[in-house]
Amino acid sequence: MDDKNVEMKSYGVPDDSDQSHQHVSEGTTTRGRRGGTARDEQEMAYFGKEQQLKRNFGFWSIAGFVCSLLSTWEGLFAAFLYGFQNGGPAGLVYGFLFAWIGSLAVVASLAEMASMMPLSGGQYHWVSILAPGRWAKFLSYTTGWLTVIAWQAGQASVAFLAASIIQGMVVLNHDSYVPTRWQGTLIFYALIFVIVFINTFLARWLPKIEGLILIFHVLGFFAILIPLVYLAPHGSAKDVFVTFVNGGEWSSDGLSWFVGIVTGVFAFLGADSACHMSEEIHNASTVVPNVMMFSLLLNGVLGFAMLIAVLFCLGSIDDALATPTGFPFIEIFLQATNSTGGATVMTCIVMLLMAAAAIGVMATASRMLWAFARDNGVPFSNQLGRVHEPSALPLYSILVCTVTSLLLALINIGSSAAFNAIVSITTASFFTSYAIPTALLLHKRLRNDPVKDNIHWGPWKMGPILGPIVNVCALIYSAIAMFFSFWPSTSTVTLQTMNWSALIWGGVIIFSVVFYIFRGRHIYKWPIVDPIRRNQ
C-alpha cells in the first residue's frame, strides 16, 4: 500500500487492561471549549481528531433526534403499499418482526463499534481500524462514499415523502385537484428551505427542538392510534395474521413476502445517524450506543402496535389501494373517521413527523459529508471540511446537501421513475456500509490473534460469546435486505416499474473505485491505525 503521500500519525491500540485505556474514563465532567467532556476529548485525540463542533446533545435530545429520524410508525404509513401488495396483512406483520429483529442485530453491531470509535465518520472510520492493513485505506474510502451517497439520497427521499403527503391531503380535500410533478417539486423546495433554516439559524436550539419532537413522536402515535381503534370497524384475527397477498404475481407467496419486506426494512433505516452526530454528543462512547438501542426498541414497539391497529382497521382494501391520494393510509383514516377533517388532521400529524425526520436526516448527511471531507475523501475537501467558527457548524457541507436535494428534485419534474431510481439506492448503500465493518469485526473476533486483533473496545460491548452471534445475524439480515432491495414490486417489469437501484449502486461502487485509483489514494488522509496492522 502506498502511504508516501498520506500524512499519518500512529497510535498503539491498548486492550482493556492497559492504563492508557483506563485514563479515558476519568474526568468526564470536565468541559472543553466546545462543551465536550475530558473523556470525549481524549477519545478524539486517541484517533488524531480535534474537537471542532459543539457538543450540545445529551441522551434525551439525541434520543429524540434518532427516534424522529427513524420515524418507524410514520414510515410504515409511507411505505405501507409495498408490503401490502407483496405479503398482504400477514406478510406485513411477519415482515415487520423479521426487520425489527434483524435491525436490532445490525444496530447492536454498529453500537459496539460506535462505542469503540465515536467519530462522525462512523462506518468508514471503523473500517479503517478493522480492515487488514493492505485493504484498510481502499475499503475505508469505498465505505465512506457509500455512506455519503446513502444519506444524500435518504435526505431527498424523506423530504419528498413529506411533500407527496401534502399533495395527498390536498387531493383528499379537493376532488378536482390533479397533482403534478412540478407542484410536488415546489412543495419539496419549500420544505427543504425550512429544514435548512432549522439546521443553520436555529442550530443551537436543535437539541431542544429534537427533545420536543420526541414528545410529539409519542403523543402523535396515540393521537392516531386511539381514534383509529375506537372509530374504525375491526377485522378478524384471521384477516390480519393469516391472509397473504401476492399482488406482484411472483412464483410463490414466500418470494412475494421477501420482496415486500422493504416496508419493514424502511421503517428501521438510518439508526446509524447517532454515530454521525457523535462529535456533538456528551460522553459519546456511552450515550451513542445506548441511544441507538433505546431508539430501536421504542420505535419497534410503537411501530408494531400501530401496524396491528391499522391492519385490524383496514376497512375496504380495494378503496385503500385505489385511493387518488396515492397513500392507502389516508383512505384508511377517512374510512375510520368518516370525516374528511378528521382524516386530514391525522394525516397532517404523519406529514409533520416525516418533515421532522427530514431535519435530522439533513443534519446527519451534512456531518457525514463534513467528516469525509475532513479526511480528503471528496472533491473540494478544503471547503467542505471547514467549520464556521462562530456557529461551529459545517455550513459548506450543509449547503452542498441542500443543493444536492434541490437538483435531485428537478429530476422528478422530468421523470418520477428516474427520481425514484436515484433515491432507491438508499437501502442498498446503507446495508453495504453496515455489512463491511460488521464482517471485519466478526473476522477479528473469530481469528482472535493477540497481536493483530487487539481491539480497543469502548465501554459498550457484547462480549466474546454474544458478539459473534449478533454479528452473524446482522450480516445475514443485511444480505437479505440488500438483495431484495434490488427487486421490482411486480414480476411484470416496465421502464416505470423497474427497480434501477442495482444499476445506480453499482455505478457508485465503480465511481468510488475509479476516483480512488486516480485521486483518492493520493490525497485521502484515512484515519489512524496501529502501525503493526500495516504489515498484515
VEXDREN-2710 file (C-alpha; in Angstrom, 1 decimal):
% VEXDREN-2710
k/r/px/py/pz
1/MET/0.0/0.0/0.0
2/ASP/1.3/3.4/-1.0
3/ASP/1.3/5.7/2.0
4/LYS/4.0/8.1/0.8
5/ASN/1.6/10.9/0.1
6/VAL/-0.6/10.3/3.1
7/GLU/0.1/12.2/6.3
8/MET/-0.4/9.9/9.3
9/LYS/0.2/9.6/13.0
10/SER/0.4/6.2/14.7
11/TYR/-1.1/5.2/17.9
12/GLY/-0.8/1.8/19.6
13/VAL/-4.1/0.1/20.4
14/PRO/-4.3/-0.9/24.0
15/ASP/-6.5/-3.6/25.5
16/ASP/-9.0/-3.2/28.3
17/SER/-6.4/-3.7/31.0
18/ASP/-4.0/-1.0/29.6
19/GLN/-3.6/2.1/31.7
20/SER/-3.8/4.3/28.6
21/HIS/-7.3/3.0/28.1
22/GLN/-8.3/3.5/31.7
23/HIS/-7.5/7.2/31.7
24/VAL/-10.1/7.8/29.1
25/SER/-12.9/7.3/31.7
26/GLU/-11.5/9.8/34.1
27/GLY/-12.6/13.4/34.5
28/THR/-15.7/13.0/32.4
29/THR/-17.4/16.1/33.9
30/THR/-14.7/18.5/32.7
31/ARG/-15.9/20.6/29.8
32/GLY/-13.6/21.8/26.9
33/ARG/-14.1/24.9/24.8
34/ARG/-16.6/23.1/22.6
35/GLY/-18.6/21.6/25.5
36/GLY/-17.0/18.2/25.4
37/THR/-16.0/16.2/28.4
38/ALA/-12.5/15.2/29.2
39/ARG/-13.3/11.7/28.0
40/ASP/-14.7/12.9/24.7
41/GLU/-11.6/14.9/24.0
42/GLN/-9.3/12.1/25.0
43/GLU/-11.1/9.7/22.8
44/MET/-10.9/12.0/19.8
45/ALA/-7.2/12.7/20.4
46/TYR/-6.6/9.0/20.6
47/PHE/-7.6/8.8/16.9
48/GLY/-5.9/12.0/16.0
49/LYS/-9.0/14.2/15.7
50/GLU/-9.6/17.7/17.1
51/GLN/-12.9/18.8/18.6
52/GLN/-14.4/21.3/16.1
53/LEU/-18.2/21.0/16.6
54/LYS/-20.1/21.9/19.7
55/ARG/-21.3/19.1/22.0
56/ASN/-24.9/20.2/22.6
57/PHE/-26.7/16.9/22.7
58/GLY/-27.4/14.7/25.8
59/PHE/-29.1/11.4/26.0
60/TRP/-32.7/12.6/25.6
61/SER/-32.1/15.2/22.9
62/ILE/-30.2/12.7/20.8
63/ALA/-32.8/10.1/21.5
64/GLY/-35.4/12.5/20.1
65/PHE/-33.1/13.0/17.1
66/VAL/-32.8/9.3/16.3
67/CYS/-36.4/8.3/17.1
68/SER/-37.8/11.1/14.9
69/LEU/-35.3/10.3/12.2
70/LEU/-36.2/6.6/12.2
71/SER/-39.9/7.6/12.2
72/THR/-40.8/3.9/12.3
73/TRP/-44.5/4.1/12.8
74/GLU/-44.8/7.1/10.5
75/GLY/-42.6/5.3/7.9
76/LEU/-44.9/2.3/7.9
77/PHE/-47.7/4.5/6.6
78/ALA/-45.5/6.0/3.9
79/ALA/-44.2/2.5/2.7
80/PHE/-47.4/0.6/3.5
81/LEU/-48.3/0.0/-0.1
82/TYR/-45.1/-2.0/-1.0
83/GLY/-45.6/-4.5/1.8
84/PHE/-49.3/-4.8/1.3
85/GLN/-49.0/-5.6/-2.4
86/ASN/-46.4/-8.2/-1.6
87/GLY/-47.3/-10.1/1.5
88/GLY/-50.6/-8.6/2.5
89/PRO/-51.6/-8.2/6.2
90/ALA/-49.9/-11.3/7.4
91/GLY/-46.8/-10.5/5.3
92/LEU/-46.6/-7.1/6.9
93/VAL/-46.8/-8.5/10.4
94/TYR/-44.2/-11.1/10.0
95/GLY/-42.0/-8.9/7.8
96/PHE/-42.0/-6.2/10.4
97/LEU/-41.0/-8.7/13.1
98/PHE/-38.2/-10.0/10.9
99/ALA/-37.0/-6.5/10.1
100/TRP/-37.1/-5.5/13.8
101/ILE/-35.1/-8.5/15.0
102/GLY/-32.6/-8.1/12.1
103/SER/-32.3/-4.4/12.7
104/LEU/-31.6/-5.0/16.4
105/ALA/-28.7/-7.3/15.4
106/VAL/-27.3/-4.7/12.9
107/VAL/-27.7/-1.8/15.3
108/ALA/-26.1/-3.7/18.2
109/SER/-23.1/-4.4/16.0
110/LEU/-22.9/-0.8/14.9
111/ALA/-23.3/0.4/18.5
112/GLU/-20.4/-1.7/19.6
113/MET/-18.2/0.0/17.0
114/ALA/-19.6/3.4/17.8
115/SER/-18.5/3.0/21.4
116/MET/-15.1/1.9/20.2
117/MET/-14.6/4.9/17.9
118/PRO/-17.1/7.7/18.5
119/LEU/-16.3/9.8/15.5
120/SER/-18.7/11.5/12.9
121/GLY/-17.4/9.4/10.0
122/GLY/-19.0/6.3/11.5
123/GLN/-18.7/3.3/9.2
124/TYR/-15.7/4.3/7.2
125/HIS/-13.7/5.2/10.3
126/TRP/-14.4/1.8/11.8
127/VAL/-13.4/0.0/8.6
128/SER/-10.0/1.8/8.7
129/ILE/-9.1/0.3/12.0
130/LEU/-10.7/-3.1/11.5
131/ALA/-9.6/-4.0/7.9
132/PRO/-6.2/-5.7/7.1
133/GLY/-3.6/-3.1/6.6
134/ARG/-3.2/-3.6/2.8
135/TRP/-7.0/-3.2/2.3
136/ALA/-7.9/-0.7/5.0
137/LYS/-7.5/2.5/3.0
138/PHE/-9.4/1.3/0.0
139/LEU/-12.2/-0.3/1.9
140/SER/-12.5/2.7/4.2
141/TYR/-12.7/5.1/1.2
142/THR/-15.3/3.0/-0.6
143/THR/-17.4/2.7/2.6
144/GLY/-17.2/6.4/3.0
145/TRP/-18.6/7.1/-0.4
146/LEU/-21.4/4.6/0.1
147/THR/-22.4/6.2/3.3
148/VAL/-22.3/9.7/1.9
149/ILE/-24.5/8.7/-1.1
150/ALA/-26.9/6.8/1.2
151/TRP/-27.5/9.9/3.3
152/GLN/-27.8/12.2/0.4
153/ALA/-30.4/10.0/-1.3
154/GLY/-32.1/9.5/2.1
155/GLN/-32.4/13.2/2.6
156/ALA/-34.2/13.6/-0.7
157/SER/-36.5/10.6/-0.3
158/VAL/-37.7/11.5/3.2
159/ALA/-38.4/15.2/2.3
160/PHE/-40.1/14.2/-0.9
161/LEU/-42.4/11.7/1.0
162/ALA/-43.5/14.6/3.2
163/ALA/-44.1/16.8/0.2
164/SER/-46.1/14.0/-1.5
165/ILE/-48.3/13.5/1.6
166/ILE/-49.1/17.2/1.4
167/GLN/-50.3/16.7/-2.1
168/GLY/-52.3/13.7/-0.9
169/MET/-54.1/15.9/1.7
170/VAL/-55.0/18.4/-1.0
171/VAL/-56.5/15.6/-3.1
172/LEU/-58.4/14.4/-0.1
173/ASN/-60.0/17.9/0.4
174/HIS/-60.4/18.9/-3.2
175/ASP/-61.6/16.2/-5.6
176/SER/-60.9/18.4/-8.6
177/TYR/-57.2/18.8/-7.8
178/VAL/-54.9/16.7/-10.1
179/PRO/-51.4/16.6/-8.5
180/THR/-48.5/17.3/-10.9
181/ARG/-44.8/16.5/-10.5
182/TRP/-43.7/20.2/-10.8
183/GLN/-46.1/21.1/-7.9
184/GLY/-44.6/18.3/-5.8
185/THR/-41.1/19.6/-6.5
186/LEU/-42.1/23.2/-5.4
187/ILE/-43.6/21.8/-2.2
188/PHE/-40.4/19.8/-1.7
189/TYR/-38.3/23.1/-2.2
190/ALA/-40.4/24.8/0.5
191/LEU/-39.8/22.0/3.0
192/ILE/-36.1/21.9/2.2
193/PHE/-35.7/25.7/2.9
194/VAL/-37.5/25.2/6.3
195/ILE/-35.2/22.3/7.1
196/VAL/-32.1/24.3/6.2
197/PHE/-33.3/27.2/8.3
198/ILE/-33.7/25.0/11.4
199/ASN/-30.3/23.3/10.7
200/THR/-28.5/26.7/10.5
201/PHE/-30.2/29.7/12.1
202/LEU/-31.8/27.5/14.8
203/ALA/-29.0/25.0/15.2
204/ARG/-28.1/26.0/18.7
205/TRP/-31.7/25.1/19.7
206/LEU/-31.7/21.9/17.7
207/PRO/-31.2/19.6/20.8
208/LYS/-34.3/21.2/22.5
209/ILE/-36.2/21.0/19.2
210/GLU/-35.4/17.3/19.0
211/GLY/-36.5/16.8/22.6
212/LEU/-39.8/18.3/21.8
213/ILE/-40.1/16.2/18.6
214/LEU/-39.6/13.1/20.7
215/ILE/-42.6/14.1/22.8
216/PHE/-44.6/14.8/19.6
217/HIS/-43.4/11.5/18.2
218/VAL/-45.0/9.6/21.1
219/LEU/-48.1/11.9/21.5
220/GLY/-48.7/11.7/17.8
221/PHE/-48.7/8.0/18.0
222/PHE/-51.6/8.0/20.4
223/ALA/-53.4/10.8/18.6
224/ILE/-53.7/8.5/15.6
225/LEU/-54.0/5.1/17.3
226/ILE/-56.9/6.0/19.6
227/PRO/-59.4/7.4/17.1
228/LEU/-58.3/4.7/14.6
229/VAL/-59.0/1.8/17.0
230/TYR/-62.1/3.5/18.5
231/LEU/-63.9/4.6/15.4
232/ALA/-63.0/2.1/12.6
233/PRO/-64.7/-1.2/12.1
234/HIS/-62.5/-4.1/13.1
235/GLY/-61.5/-7.1/11.0
236/SER/-60.8/-10.6/12.4
237/ALA/-57.5/-12.1/13.6
238/LYS/-57.6/-14.4/10.6
239/ASP/-57.7/-11.4/8.3
240/VAL/-54.6/-10.0/9.9
241/PHE/-52.4/-12.9/10.8
242/VAL/-53.3/-15.5/8.1
243/THR/-54.1/-13.5/4.9
244/PHE/-51.3/-13.2/2.4
245/VAL/-51.4/-11.2/-0.8
246/ASN/-49.2/-11.9/-3.9
247/GLY/-50.0/-8.7/-5.8
248/GLY/-46.7/-8.8/-7.7
249/GLU/-47.7/-12.1/-9.2
250/TRP/-44.5/-13.8/-8.1
251/SER/-44.0/-17.6/-8.4
252/SER/-44.8/-18.1/-4.7
253/ASP/-46.1/-16.3/-1.6
254/GLY/-42.8/-16.8/0.1
255/LEU/-40.9/-14.9/-2.7
256/SER/-43.6/-12.2/-2.7
257/TRP/-43.1/-11.8/1.1
258/PHE/-39.4/-11.3/0.7
259/VAL/-40.0/-8.6/-2.0
260/GLY/-42.4/-6.9/0.4
261/ILE/-40.1/-6.8/3.5
262/VAL/-38.9/-3.4/2.1
263/THR/-41.7/-1.9/4.2
264/GLY/-40.3/-3.2/7.5
265/VAL/-36.7/-2.5/6.4
266/PHE/-37.5/1.1/5.5
267/ALA/-39.2/1.6/8.9
268/PHE/-35.9/1.0/10.7
269/LEU/-33.4/2.5/8.3
270/GLY/-31.0/5.2/9.5
271/ALA/-30.2/4.2/13.1
272/ASP/-26.5/5.0/12.4
273/SER/-27.5/8.7/12.5
274/ALA/-26.4/8.9/16.1
275/CYS/-22.9/7.7/15.0
276/HIS/-22.5/10.6/12.6
277/MET/-23.6/13.1/15.4
278/SER/-21.0/11.6/17.8
279/GLU/-18.8/14.7/17.9
280/GLU/-21.8/16.8/19.1
281/ILE/-22.8/14.4/22.0
282/HIS/-21.6/14.5/25.6
283/ASN/-20.0/11.2/26.6
284/ALA/-20.5/9.9/23.1
285/SER/-18.9/6.4/23.6
286/THR/-21.5/5.6/26.2
287/VAL/-24.5/7.7/25.1
288/VAL/-24.5/6.9/21.3
289/PRO/-24.8/3.0/21.7
290/ASN/-27.4/3.3/24.4
291/VAL/-29.4/5.8/22.4
292/MET/-29.2/3.6/19.3
293/MET/-30.6/0.5/21.1
294/PHE/-33.2/2.6/23.1
295/SER/-34.5/4.2/19.9
296/LEU/-34.8/0.9/18.0
297/LEU/-36.6/-0.7/20.9
298/LEU/-39.0/2.2/21.5
299/ASN/-39.7/2.7/17.8
300/GLY/-40.2/-1.0/17.3
301/VAL/-42.8/-1.2/20.0
302/LEU/-44.7/1.8/18.6
303/GLY/-44.4/0.7/15.1
304/PHE/-45.7/-2.9/15.8
305/ALA/-48.6/-1.6/17.8
306/MET/-49.5/0.9/15.0
307/LEU/-49.2/-1.8/12.3
308/ILE/-51.5/-4.2/14.1
309/ALA/-54.1/-1.4/14.7
310/VAL/-54.0/-0.4/11.0
311/LEU/-54.4/-3.9/9.8
312/PHE/-57.4/-4.6/12.1
313/CYS/-59.0/-1.3/10.9
314/LEU/-58.3/-1.6/7.1
315/GLY/-61.9/-1.2/6.0
316/SER/-62.3/-1.6/2.3
317/ILE/-58.9/-2.9/0.9
318/ASP/-59.9/-2.1/-2.7
319/ASP/-60.7/1.5/-1.9
320/ALA/-57.5/1.9/0.1
321/LEU/-55.4/0.6/-2.8
322/ALA/-57.3/2.7/-5.4
323/THR/-57.2/6.0/-3.4
324/PRO/-56.5/9.0/-5.6
325/THR/-54.3/10.5/-2.8
326/GLY/-51.6/7.9/-3.6
327/PHE/-51.4/6.8/0.0
328/PRO/-53.6/4.0/1.3
329/PHE/-53.3/5.1/4.9
330/ILE/-55.1/8.4/4.1
331/GLU/-58.1/6.4/2.8
332/ILE/-57.9/4.2/5.9
333/PHE/-58.1/7.3/8.1
334/LEU/-61.0/8.5/6.0
335/GLN/-62.9/5.2/6.4
336/ALA/-62.2/5.1/10.1
337/THR/-63.3/8.6/11.0
338/ASN/-65.9/9.0/8.2
339/SER/-64.7/12.6/8.2
340/THR/-62.5/14.4/5.8
341/GLY/-61.4/16.9/8.5
342/GLY/-60.5/14.1/10.9
343/ALA/-58.6/12.2/8.2
344/THR/-56.8/15.4/7.3
345/VAL/-55.7/16.1/10.9
346/MET/-54.4/12.5/11.3
347/THR/-52.6/12.7/8.0
348/CYS/-51.1/16.1/9.0
349/ILE/-49.6/14.5/12.1
350/VAL/-47.8/11.9/9.9
351/MET/-46.7/14.6/7.5
352/LEU/-45.2/16.9/10.2
353/LEU/-43.3/14.0/11.8
354/MET/-41.9/13.0/8.4
355/ALA/-40.8/16.6/7.9
356/ALA/-39.3/16.5/11.4
357/ALA/-37.4/13.3/10.4
358/ALA/-36.0/15.2/7.4
359/ILE/-34.5/17.8/9.8
360/GLY/-32.4/15.1/11.4
361/VAL/-31.5/13.5/8.0
362/MET/-30.1/16.8/6.8
363/ALA/-28.1/17.2/10.0
364/THR/-26.7/13.7/9.7
365/ALA/-26.0/13.9/5.9
366/SER/-24.1/17.1/6.4
367/ARG/-22.0/15.8/9.3
368/MET/-21.1/12.6/7.3
369/LEU/-20.1/14.7/4.3
370/TRP/-18.1/17.1/6.5
371/ALA/-16.3/14.2/8.2
372/PHE/-15.4/12.5/4.9
373/ALA/-14.2/15.9/3.6
374/ARG/-12.1/16.4/6.7
375/ASP/-10.2/13.3/5.6
376/ASN/-9.9/14.5/2.0
377/GLY/-12.4/11.9/0.8
378/VAL/-14.4/14.1/-1.6
379/PRO/-13.7/16.8/-4.2
380/PHE/-13.3/20.3/-2.8
381/SER/-12.5/18.8/0.6
382/ASN/-10.7/22.0/1.7
383/GLN/-14.0/23.9/1.7
384/LEU/-16.4/21.1/2.7
385/GLY/-14.2/20.1/5.6
386/ARG/-14.3/23.6/7.1
387/VAL/-16.3/24.6/10.2
388/HIS/-17.7/28.0/10.6
389/GLU/-16.1/29.2/13.8
390/PRO/-18.8/31.5/15.3
391/SER/-21.5/28.8/14.9
392/ALA/-19.3/25.7/15.0
393/LEU/-21.3/24.3/12.1
394/PRO/-20.1/22.7/8.8
395/LEU/-22.0/25.3/6.7
396/TYR/-20.4/24.4/3.4
397/SER/-21.4/20.8/3.8
398/ILE/-25.0/21.8/4.7
399/LEU/-25.0/24.0/1.6
400/VAL/-23.9/21.1/-0.6
401/CYS/-26.5/18.8/0.9
402/THR/-29.2/21.4/0.2
403/VAL/-28.1/21.9/-3.4
404/THR/-27.9/18.2/-4.0
405/SER/-31.5/17.8/-2.8
406/LEU/-32.7/20.7/-5.0
407/LEU/-31.0/19.2/-8.1
408/LEU/-32.4/15.7/-7.4
409/ALA/-35.9/17.2/-7.1
410/LEU/-35.5/18.7/-10.6
411/ILE/-35.2/15.2/-12.0
412/ASN/-38.7/14.5/-10.7
413/ILE/-40.2/17.1/-12.9
414/GLY/-39.0/15.3/-16.0
415/SER/-39.4/11.7/-14.7
416/SER/-40.7/10.4/-11.4
417/ALA/-39.2/7.0/-12.4
418/ALA/-35.7/8.5/-12.7
419/PHE/-36.1/10.3/-9.4
420/ASN/-37.3/7.1/-7.6
421/ALA/-34.4/5.2/-9.2
422/ILE/-31.9/7.5/-7.7
423/VAL/-33.3/7.6/-4.2
424/SER/-33.9/3.9/-4.2
425/ILE/-30.2/3.4/-3.8
426/THR/-30.6/4.3/-0.1
427/THR/-31.3/0.8/1.2
428/ALA/-28.5/-1.0/-0.7
429/SER/-25.9/1.7/0.2
430/PHE/-26.8/1.7/3.9
431/PHE/-26.6/-2.0/4.3
432/THR/-23.4/-2.3/2.3
433/SER/-21.9/0.3/4.7
434/TYR/-23.2/-1.7/7.6
435/ALA/-22.0/-5.1/6.4
436/ILE/-18.4/-4.2/5.6
437/PRO/-17.4/-3.1/9.2
438/THR/-19.5/-5.8/10.8
439/ALA/-17.8/-8.5/8.7
440/LEU/-14.4/-7.1/9.5
441/LEU/-15.2/-7.1/13.2
442/LEU/-16.5/-10.7/13.1
443/HIS/-13.3/-11.7/11.3
444/LYS/-11.2/-10.3/14.0
445/ARG/-13.3/-11.9/16.7
446/LEU/-13.1/-15.3/15.2
447/ARG/-9.4/-15.1/14.3
448/ASN/-8.6/-13.8/17.8
449/ASP/-4.9/-13.1/17.0
450/PRO/-3.4/-11.5/20.2
451/VAL/-1.1/-9.2/18.1
452/LYS/-3.3/-8.3/15.1
453/ASP/-6.6/-8.4/16.8
454/ASN/-6.0/-6.4/20.0
455/ILE/-9.2/-4.4/19.6
456/HIS/-9.6/-1.1/21.5
457/TRP/-13.1/-1.8/22.9
458/GLY/-15.3/1.0/24.1
459/PRO/-17.4/0.9/27.3
460/TRP/-20.4/-0.7/25.4
461/LYS/-19.6/-4.2/24.2
462/MET/-21.3/-7.5/23.7
463/GLY/-18.5/-9.8/24.8
464/PRO/-16.8/-12.8/23.1
465/ILE/-19.8/-15.1/23.0
466/LEU/-22.8/-12.9/22.3
467/GLY/-20.9/-10.6/20.0
468/PRO/-20.1/-13.1/17.2
469/ILE/-23.7/-14.4/17.2
470/VAL/-25.1/-11.0/16.8
471/ASN/-22.6/-10.1/14.1
472/VAL/-23.6/-13.2/12.1
473/CYS/-27.3/-12.4/12.4
474/ALA/-26.6/-8.8/11.4
475/LEU/-24.7/-10.0/8.2
476/ILE/-27.5/-12.4/7.2
477/TYR/-30.2/-9.8/7.6
478/SER/-28.1/-7.2/5.8
479/ALA/-27.6/-9.6/2.9
480/ILE/-31.3/-10.4/2.6
481/ALA/-32.4/-6.8/2.9
482/MET/-29.9/-5.6/0.4
483/PHE/-30.6/-8.4/-2.1
484/PHE/-34.3/-7.8/-2.1
485/SER/-34.0/-4.1/-2.2
486/PHE/-32.9/-4.5/-5.8
487/TRP/-36.2/-6.3/-6.8
488/PRO/-39.1/-4.6/-8.6
489/SER/-42.5/-4.7/-6.9
490/THR/-44.1/-6.8/-9.7
491/SER/-42.9/-9.7/-11.8
492/THR/-44.0/-7.9/-14.9
493/VAL/-41.4/-5.2/-15.4
494/THR/-41.6/-2.0/-17.4
495/LEU/-39.4/1.1/-17.6
496/GLN/-41.7/2.7/-14.9
497/THR/-41.8/-0.4/-12.5
498/MET/-38.2/-1.4/-12.9
499/ASN/-36.1/-1.1/-9.8
500/TRP/-32.9/0.7/-11.0
501/SER/-31.2/0.7/-7.6
502/ALA/-28.8/-2.1/-8.5
503/LEU/-27.5/-0.2/-11.5
504/ILE/-27.0/3.0/-9.6
505/TRP/-25.5/1.2/-6.6
506/GLY/-23.0/-0.5/-9.0
507/GLY/-22.3/2.9/-10.5
508/VAL/-21.5/4.4/-7.1
509/ILE/-19.1/1.5/-6.4
510/ILE/-17.4/1.9/-9.8
511/PHE/-17.1/5.7/-9.4
512/SER/-15.6/5.4/-5.9
513/VAL/-13.0/2.8/-7.2
514/VAL/-12.1/4.9/-10.2
515/PHE/-11.9/8.1/-8.1
516/TYR/-9.8/6.3/-5.6
517/ILE/-7.3/5.0/-8.2
518/PHE/-6.7/8.3/-9.9
519/ARG/-7.0/10.7/-7.0
520/GLY/-8.3/9.4/-3.7
521/ARG/-5.4/7.2/-2.8
522/HIS/-3.0/10.1/-3.2
523/ILE/-4.9/12.6/-1.0
524/TYR/-7.2/10.6/1.3
525/LYS/-6.0/11.0/4.8
526/TRP/-7.5/7.9/6.2
527/PRO/-8.0/7.6/10.0
528/ILE/-5.2/6.4/12.3
529/VAL/-4.4/2.8/12.5
530/ASP/-1.9/0.8/14.6
531/PRO/1.4/0.5/12.5
532/ILE/1.6/-3.2/13.3
533/ARG/-1.5/-3.8/11.1
534/ARG/0.1/-2.3/8.0
535/ASN/2.1/-5.5/7.7
536/GLN/-0.9/-7.8/7.7
END
